[in-house]
Amino acid sequence: MLNRNNNLLGVGIIAILLTTIYTAILTSLLMKTKERVDFIYYKERTNKDA
């Protein structure tokens, strides 16, 4: 029984680590996209005003 609990704990820790890494990657991609969209939006907006 103790060995099974250790295996479950290991799987749980790996799952949490993978989820954290995946979330960090998605967040960085989202921020890059947001920066690109903001840049295009402000670029178009300043060109309209000129």
KAWOPE-V502416 format. One record per backbone hydrogen bond with DSSP energy under -1.0 kcal/mol. CO is the residue of the C=O (numbers start at 1). NH is the residue of the N-H. Records with the same first field share a line. If there is no record, write none. Layout:
CO->NH, NH
This chain:
1->5
2->6
3->7
4->8
5->9
6->10
7->11
8->12
9->13
10->14
11->15
12->16
13->17
14->18
15->19
16->20
17->21
18->22
19->23
20->24
21->25
22->26
23->27
24->28
25->29
26->30
27->31
28->32
29->33
30->34
31->35
32->36
33->37
34->38
35->39
36->40
37->41
38->42
39->43
40->44
41->45
42->46
43->47
44->48
45->49
46->50
